[in-house]
Every structure is written in structure tokens, then in C-alpha cells.
Amino acid sequence: MTPVSDDAKAILLLCSRLGLPSEPRAAKPRAKGETSGDEEIVPLTPTEWNALAERLRQHNLRPAHLLQMQEDALIHLLEGDESNAHRYRVLLERGVGLAFELERLADVGIFPLTRADALYPKRYKERLGKLAPPVLFYAGNIELVEQSGVAVVGSRHADAVAQEAAQRIGEACGYSGWIVYSGGAKGVDSLSMQAALDAHGYAVGVLGDSLMRALRTWGQWIRSGHLCLLTPYHPEAGFSVPNAMGRNKLIYTLADWAVVVASDKEKGGTWAGAIEALRYRWVPVLVLTYNGMPPGNPALIEKGGVALPYERLLQIEPGAFKQWLVEAVNAAKTTRLPTASTSDSRQPSLLATAPITKAPASDDSARVELAEAPSPSEPPTERVWAEVQNLRHHVDLLREEIRHLQFQIASLREEVEALGKAKKRTKGKADSGKDRDEPPPPLLRNLP
């Protein structure tokens, strides 16, 4: 298990439910001014953590300093807020319970990630600002979250056309070397992720419920290094609508593109997440169109989404998928989108069509946590991925030739066996028909 820094430990103690019940109890109503000795202590929300981080910055302190503070020092830091000072102190004093929980999770391959860690996704800080979750939990290859990719989202109960489209998009991403970013739920999410993995590609699932349970489904791919599962919630949290809605922005803000396969209109998590992505222009949002599509699909196009015709999707070769996305979004830009000045070294054509929009306020807490760390390995270049794709094609051809040769060898073996049997039958007939009174050979006639 990788050691947890003191900064990360402080954030985990204050902002996670590790060592606490995975779900908070319902608060009991009480009269104004009344206190309760058994009142549940709940972790800090992202907003509360940002406020505390700002106070730390003002006093030139880091999160690790909170571990040594007594309650009177916390009261001074919080400018006399005794209630929250007591709450923070109680949360910070469960270090032993936190250590046991981290060890238990590490045993099954789940690890924490805080905004004080170098591997924390930079795009969350860049695009979400103060809304970036202070704590994440992950399993698998965490460096995948820094790679270019496509967010594929849609209904859990998609029709047959949408399901096939999700699989084709996932497969195209897999062959192109792009990450599929999705939510890990049944339906569109799982189909697109599985298709990418089956094509020897990679996927990142941002979960709204139990990461522990998801390991039983995706464990093979986690161990292969081709998949990372990520969640801002307790690793054993149950499903809830607020959690599912809250993780949507975390899917979009990791990706370079987004494809909405199927969406209800003005309701549901797919609709809400797409509307938010369009509003803040995190990524270009493409929307699948086909006969019988859900009513949310054309409605999203009216709000700025780019149409992705199903018939066109069927005609696109996996290697040409990226180029088609660029052309489709650029075509939409000439008619709808304003010129953007924001650029990104990884995807310049992408950001020219839809600039990254940061949160309105600057994230001062980033200065409190950790200076900019070296980014994980950069994504492979277009040339490398083209070579990989060509090699895969040659491998497929070689496999086909091997299968053909194996078939020929099997046929030859059958012919040899048939000839052997025929020879034995012929020899047997010849021996049985030989005349027993036939004179001996000439060389034997003169023998005494």
C-alpha cells in the first residue's frame, strides 16, 4: 500500500466517510438552540472544504497542519466558530479507524486520491474549479484519466439501435487508442466500455455507486491495466439519484468529446449532464439521430448538440472516426458556435470548436494543497496509434492465414489416413488371393 501523505490524510479525515457509516443517518429535528450529545458528525462538503482551505491559505498553512491543531487553535482559525471547530476536531481524531479502512480497501485494490495528490485529475481542477471533489476512490490504472478520449453516455434502457451504436462507438475508440469515459451503469455505459476493452482499448468508468461491487464485474479488466474505475463517493455507497446525477459532470470533464446515445427530454441524468456540458462548453456534445430516437435527442441538438446520424456511424471505419468527429463539429461551428481563443496542446482542433470553461471563481484551495506536479505519461502520438492500428490489422490477417493453414493441414492428414487405410485393404486383398500352388521363385528351385 502506497503511504498516504499528511496533507492527503487530513483531507480524507475531513471530507470522506471512511471510518463512518457509509450513509448518513437522517437528522432528528430539534428545537432552536437545542444540542444533542449523539448528534452525528458528517464530513465536509466540497464547499465547506474550499472555505477551510481558503483560511489555511490566508494563514500560510497546509492541510497537514490541521492534524496537530487542538480545538482552541481550530476555533482561532475559524474565527470563533466553536461548533465547526468541534466537528473538525472529532473528524480529525479518527486516524486509527482511517488507517484500518485504507488497509482494508487496499487489500481489494481500491485506493484514495485527494486534491493534494499528484495523480489527481488536472482536468477536474481546470474545468470544475472549486466544484472538483476533494476525495476520489479508484481501482485500476489511474493514469488513464489523463488521456484523450470520448465520453459515451445514455439511457440504462436503450433500444436496439442505441445499443448497437454504443458498441460501435466503443469499438472505434478502442481501435483508435482513445479512452471511453462512461458511467459504468448497465445499458449504454457498459456496452460502450466493454466494446472498447474487447477491441484491446481502454476505458474509465466514473461510478455513482459501489466501487466495491463493480470490482466483481470488471475485475479482469482492472487487472489487465486497460480499465480504471473512479468514484467521488464511499467505495461501498448504495445507488441514489443524487449521486448518479452528481457524477455526470465528472464524466464529461475528463473527456475531449462527448456522444449522447439516448436521452429522455427534460428529465434524467443523461439529459441533465448533457445540458450542463453544453452550458459550460466543457466538450463538443454529439447526439445520435435515428428513426424512433428518444425525444431528448432532437431537443439536445436544438440546444447546441451536433447531430451524429446513425447511418453515417455505420459507414465510418474505426480509424476514421476521429477525423469524422472533427469535420462534424467544425461544420456545426461555422453555423452555430462562436470562434474560440482557448487552445489545448493535445486537441487543438477540438478546443477551437468548444472552449474549456472553468468555474467562475478561481480555485484558491489548489494553492493550499499541492504545487503543480509533473503530469502522468503523455498520450501516444497519432503516428504511433496509426502504427498500432496497422499492426493489429496485420495480426488479424496472419491469424486468418494460420487458420487457413490449419484447415489445410487437417485436410491433408485426413487424406493421408484415407490413403493408408486404402493401402492396407489393397495389400490384404493381394495376400488373400495369392495362389498357394504357384512354383517357387527361380532362385529357390535349385536348393536341396
C-alpha positions in Angstrom: 0.0 0.0 0.0 1.4 3.4 -1.0 1.9 5.7 2.0 -0.7 8.5 2.4 0.8 12.0 2.8 -0.2 14.0 5.8 -1.9 16.5 3.5 -4.0 13.7 1.9 -4.7 12.2 5.3 -6.1 15.4 6.6 -8.4 15.8 3.6 -9.5 12.2 3.9 -10.4 12.6 7.6 -12.3 15.8 6.9 -14.0 15.0 3.6 -14.6 11.3 3.4 -16.9 8.8 5.3 -14.1 6.3 5.8 -14.5 5.0 9.4 -18.0 6.4 9.5 -21.3 4.8 8.3 -21.3 4.7 4.5 -24.6 6.6 4.5 -25.5 9.4 7.0 -28.5 8.9 9.3 -31.5 11.2 8.9 -31.1 14.2 11.2 -33.5 14.3 14.1 -35.5 17.6 14.3 -34.8 19.6 17.5 -35.8 23.0 18.9 -33.7 26.1 18.2 -30.6 26.2 20.4 -31.0 22.6 21.5 -27.9 20.4 21.3 -27.6 16.7 21.2 -24.7 14.7 22.6 -25.2 11.9 20.0 -25.5 14.2 17.0 -23.9 12.6 14.0 -20.7 14.2 12.8 -20.7 14.4 9.0 -17.8 15.1 6.7 -17.2 18.4 5.0 -18.9 19.1 1.7 -16.7 20.5 -1.2 -18.0 24.0 -0.4 -17.0 23.7 3.2 -13.6 22.3 2.4 -13.0 25.1 0.0 -13.8 27.6 2.7 -11.5 25.9 5.2 -8.7 25.7 2.5 -9.0 29.4 1.9 -8.5 30.1 5.6 -5.4 27.8 5.6 -4.0 29.7 2.7 -4.6 33.0 4.4 -2.5 31.7 7.4 0.2 30.1 5.2 -0.8 26.7 6.4 -1.3 23.4 4.7 -3.9 20.7 5.4 -1.3 18.6 7.3 -1.2 21.4 10.0 -4.8 20.5 10.9 -3.7 17.2 12.3 -1.8 18.9 15.1 -4.3 21.5 16.0 -6.2 21.4 19.2 -9.8 22.7 19.4 -8.8 26.1 20.6 -6.5 26.5 17.6 -9.2 25.5 15.3 -11.6 28.0 16.9 -9.0 30.7 16.3 -8.6 29.5 12.6 -12.3 29.6 12.1 -12.7 33.0 13.8 -14.7 31.8 16.8 -16.9 29.2 15.1 -16.9 26.7 18.0 -19.5 24.4 16.5 -17.5 23.6 13.4 -14.2 23.6 15.3 -15.6 20.8 17.5 -16.8 19.0 14.4 -13.5 19.2 12.6 -11.6 18.0 15.7 -13.9 14.9 16.0 -13.3 14.1 12.3 -9.6 14.5 12.6 -9.3 12.3 15.7 -10.4 9.1 13.9 -6.9 8.5 12.3 -6.7 4.9 13.6 -10.1 4.0 12.0 -9.0 5.6 8.8 -5.8 3.6 8.7 -7.8 0.3 9.1 -10.2 1.3 6.4 -7.5 2.2 3.9 -5.7 -1.1 4.6 -9.0 -3.0 4.1 -9.6 -1.2 0.8 -6.1 -1.7 -0.4 -6.4 -5.4 0.1 -9.1 -5.5 -2.7 -7.3 -2.9 -4.9 -9.1 0.3 -4.0 -7.1 3.4 -3.3 -7.8 7.0 -2.3 -6.9 10.1 -4.3 -7.2 13.7 -2.9 -6.7 17.1 -4.3 -3.3 17.1 -2.6 -2.1 14.1 -4.7 0.0 14.5 -7.9 -2.2 11.9 -9.7 -5.4 13.8 -9.0 -7.0 14.5 -12.5 -5.9 18.0 -13.5 -8.9 18.5 -15.7 -11.2 18.4 -12.6 -9.2 21.3 -11.2 -9.1 23.1 -14.5 -12.7 22.7 -15.5 -14.6 22.4 -12.2 -12.5 24.6 -10.0 -14.0 24.7 -6.5 -16.6 22.0 -7.6 -13.8 19.4 -8.0 -14.4 16.7 -5.4 -11.8 16.8 -2.6 -11.6 13.0 -2.4 -11.8 10.3 -5.0 -11.5 6.5 -4.8 -10.2 4.4 -7.7 -9.2 0.9 -8.8 -7.1 0.1 -11.8 -4.8 2.2 -14.0 -5.3 5.8 -12.7 -3.0 7.3 -15.4 -5.7 6.6 -17.9 -7.7 9.6 -16.7 -5.1 11.9 -18.2 -5.5 10.5 -21.7 -7.6 11.8 -24.6 -11.0 10.2 -25.0 -14.7 10.3 -25.6 -17.5 10.4 -23.0 -20.2 8.0 -24.1 -23.5 8.4 -22.2 -27.1 7.3 -22.5 -30.0 5.6 -21.0 -29.9 2.4 -19.0 -32.9 1.1 -21.1 -31.7 2.0 -24.6 -33.4 0.4 -27.6 -31.6 -2.0 -30.0 -30.3 0.8 -32.3 -28.8 2.8 -29.5 -27.2 -0.3 -28.0 -25.5 -1.1 -31.4 -24.4 2.5 -31.7 -22.9 2.5 -28.2 -20.9 -0.7 -29.1 -19.7 0.7 -32.4 -18.5 3.9 -30.8 -16.7 2.0 -28.1 -15.1 -0.3 -30.6 -14.0 2.8 -32.7 -12.4 4.3 -29.6 -10.7 1.1 -28.8 -9.1 0.8 -32.2 -8.2 4.5 -32.3 -6.4 4.4 -28.9 -8.9 6.7 -27.3 -10.3 6.3 -23.8 -14.0 5.6 -23.4 -15.2 7.7 -20.4 -18.6 6.5 -19.2 -20.6 5.8 -16.0 -20.3 2.0 -15.7 -24.1 1.5 -15.4 -26.0 -1.1 -17.4 -27.1 -0.1 -20.9 -25.1 2.4 -23.0 -22.4 2.8 -20.4 -21.4 -0.8 -20.0 -21.9 -1.6 -23.7 -19.5 1.1 -24.9 -16.9 0.3 -22.2 -17.0 -3.4 -23.0 -16.7 -2.8 -26.7 -13.6 -0.6 -26.2 -12.0 -3.3 -24.0 -12.8 -6.1 -26.4 -11.1 -4.1 -29.1 -7.9 -4.0 -27.0 -8.6 -0.4 -26.0 -9.0 1.4 -22.7 -11.9 2.7 -20.6 -12.6 4.8 -17.5 -15.8 4.3 -15.5 -16.9 7.1 -13.2 -19.3 5.4 -10.8 -22.2 6.8 -8.9 -22.5 3.8 -6.5 -20.5 0.9 -5.1 -17.0 0.6 -6.4 -16.6 -2.5 -4.3 -19.4 -4.2 -6.2 -18.2 -3.1 -9.6 -14.9 -4.9 -9.0 -16.7 -8.2 -9.2 -17.9 -7.3 -12.7 -14.8 -5.6 -14.1 -12.0 -7.3 -12.1 -10.5 -9.0 -15.2 -10.0 -5.7 -17.0 -8.8 -3.9 -13.9 -6.0 -6.4 -13.5 -5.1 -6.1 -17.2 -4.4 -2.4 -16.8 -6.9 -1.4 -19.5 -9.6 -0.1 -17.1 -9.9 2.4 -14.3 -13.0 2.7 -12.1 -13.4 6.0 -10.3 -15.9 7.4 -7.8 -16.2 10.5 -5.6 -18.4 8.5 -3.1 -17.8 6.0 -0.4 -16.5 2.7 -2.1 -19.5 0.8 -0.7 -22.1 3.5 -1.2 -25.5 2.3 -2.5 -27.3 3.7 -5.5 -29.0 7.1 -5.2 -30.3 9.5 -7.8 -28.4 12.5 -6.3 -25.1 10.5 -6.5 -25.8 9.4 -10.1 -26.6 13.0 -11.1 -23.6 14.4 -9.3 -21.1 12.1 -11.1 -22.2 13.2 -14.6 -20.0 16.3 -14.7 -17.1 14.1 -13.7 -17.6 12.0 -16.9 -17.8 15.0 -19.2 -14.9 17.0 -17.7 -12.4 14.1 -18.2 -13.1 13.8 -21.9 -12.3 15.7 -25.1 -15.6 14.8 -26.8 -19.0 13.5 -25.7 -21.6 11.4 -27.5 -25.1 11.2 -26.2 -26.6 8.0 -27.5 -30.1 8.1 -26.0 -31.7 10.7 -23.7 -35.1 11.5 -22.2 -36.3 15.0 -22.6 -36.0 17.4 -19.7 -35.5 14.6 -17.2 -33.0 12.0 -16.1 -29.3 12.1 -15.6 -28.3 11.9 -19.2 -30.3 15.0 -20.0 -29.1 16.9 -17.0 -25.4 16.1 -17.7 -25.6 17.0 -21.4 -27.3 20.3 -20.6 -24.6 21.1 -18.1 -21.8 20.2 -20.6 -23.4 22.4 -23.3 -23.9 25.3 -20.9 -20.2 25.3 -19.8 -18.8 24.1 -23.1 -16.6 21.6 -21.5 -16.6 19.4 -24.6 -18.4 19.3 -28.0 -21.5 17.2 -27.5 -22.6 15.0 -30.3 -26.1 13.4 -30.3 -27.1 10.2 -32.1 -30.0 10.6 -34.5 -32.1 7.8 -36.0 -35.7 6.9 -36.7 -37.5 6.3 -33.4 -34.9 8.0 -31.3 -35.9 9.2 -27.8 -37.4 12.8 -27.6 -34.4 14.1 -25.7 -32.0 13.6 -28.6 -33.5 16.2 -31.0 -34.1 18.5 -28.1 -30.4 18.4 -27.2 -29.5 19.2 -30.8 -31.7 22.3 -30.6 -29.8 23.4 -27.6 -26.4 23.2 -29.3 -25.6 19.5 -29.7 -24.1 18.2 -33.0 -26.1 15.6 -34.9 -24.4 12.2 -35.3 -26.6 10.2 -37.8 -26.8 6.5 -37.2 -26.5 5.7 -40.9 -23.2 7.7 -41.1 -21.9 5.9 -38.0 -22.3 2.6 -39.7 -20.2 3.7 -42.6 -17.3 5.2 -40.6 -14.2 3.0 -40.4 -12.8 2.9 -36.8 -9.6 4.6 -37.9 -11.5 7.5 -39.5 -13.8 8.1 -36.5 -11.8 10.9 -35.1 -11.5 12.7 -38.4 -15.2 12.5 -38.9 -15.9 14.0 -35.4 -13.6 16.9 -36.2 -15.3 17.5 -39.5 -18.8 17.3 -38.0 -18.0 19.7 -35.1 -16.2 22.1 -37.4 -19.2 22.1 -39.8 -21.5 22.9 -36.8 -19.2 25.6 -35.7 -19.5 27.5 -38.9 -23.2 27.8 -38.4 -23.7 28.0 -34.6 -20.6 28.2 -32.5 -18.6 31.4 -31.9 -14.9 31.5 -32.6 -12.9 30.3 -29.6 -9.5 31.5 -28.5 -8.8 28.8 -25.9 -6.4 26.1 -27.0 -5.2 22.7 -25.8 -1.9 21.2 -26.9 -3.4 17.7 -27.0 -6.5 18.5 -29.2 -6.2 22.0 -30.8 -9.0 21.4 -33.4 -11.3 20.2 -30.6 -10.9 23.2 -28.3 -11.2 25.6 -31.3 -14.8 24.4 -31.6 -15.7 24.3 -27.9 -13.5 26.1 -25.4 -13.0 24.7 -21.9 -14.9 26.8 -19.4 -13.5 27.0 -15.9 -15.6 27.6 -12.8 -16.5 31.3 -12.3 -14.2 31.6 -9.3 -10.5 30.7 -9.1 -9.6 27.6 -7.1 -7.6 29.0 -4.2 -7.6 25.7 -2.5 -5.3 24.3 -5.2 -2.5 26.6 -3.8 -3.2 25.2 -0.3 -2.9 21.6 -1.3 -0.1 20.8 -3.7 2.0 22.7 -6.3 1.6 21.7 -9.9 3.0 18.1 -10.2 4.5 16.5 -13.3 1.7 15.1 -15.4 1.5 11.3 -16.0 2.7 10.0 -19.3 1.5 11.9 -22.3 -0.9 10.2 -24.7 0.6 8.4 -27.6 1.0 10.4 -30.8 -1.2 10.0 -33.8 1.7 8.3 -35.7 2.1 5.7 -33.0 -1.6 4.9 -32.8 -1.7 4.6 -36.6 1.2 2.1 -36.5 -0.6 0.2 -33.7 -3.7 0.0 -35.8 -1.8 -1.2 -38.8 0.0 -3.9 -36.7 -3.4 -5.1 -35.4 -4.7 -5.3 -39.0 -1.6 -7.4 -40.0 -2.0 -9.6 -36.9 -5.6 -10.3 -37.9 -4.5 -11.2 -41.4 -1.8 -13.5 -40.0 -4.4 -15.2 -37.7 -6.6 -15.7 -40.7 -3.8 -17.3 -42.7 -2.9 -19.5 -39.7 -6.5 -20.7 -39.5 -6.4 -21.4 -43.3 -3.1 -23.4 -43.0 -4.5 -25.3 -40.0 -7.5 -26.3 -42.1 -5.3 -27.4 -45.0 -3.1 -29.5 -42.6 -6.2 -31.2 -41.2 -7.4 -32.0 -44.7 -4.0 -33.4 -45.6 -4.0 -35.6 -42.5 -7.4 -36.9 -43.4 -6.2 -37.7 -47.0 -3.0 -39.5 -45.6 -5.1 -41.5 -43.2 -7.5 -42.5 -46.0 -4.6 -43.5 -48.3 -3.1 -45.6 -45.5 -6.4 -47.4 -45.0 -6.8 -48.0 -48.7 -3.2 -49.4 -49.0 -3.9 -51.8 -46.1 -7.1 -53.0 -47.8 -5.3 -53.5 -51.1 -2.4 -55.4 -49.6 -4.8 -57.6 -47.6 -6.7 -58.5 -50.8 -3.5 -59.2 -52.7 -2.2 -61.6 -49.9 -5.5 -63.4 -49.7 -5.7 -64.0 -53.5 -2.2 -65.4 -53.9 -2.1 -69.0 -55.4 -0.6 -71.4 -52.9 0.5 -73.9 -55.7 2.5 -71.3 -57.5 6.0 -72.5 -58.2 8.8 -71.1 -56.1 11.0 -68.3 -57.5 13.8 -69.3 -59.8 16.5 -68.8 -57.2 14.8 -71.3 -54.9 14.4 -74.2 -57.5 18.0 -75.5 -57.2 18.0 -75.6 -53.4 18.2 -79.2 -51.9 
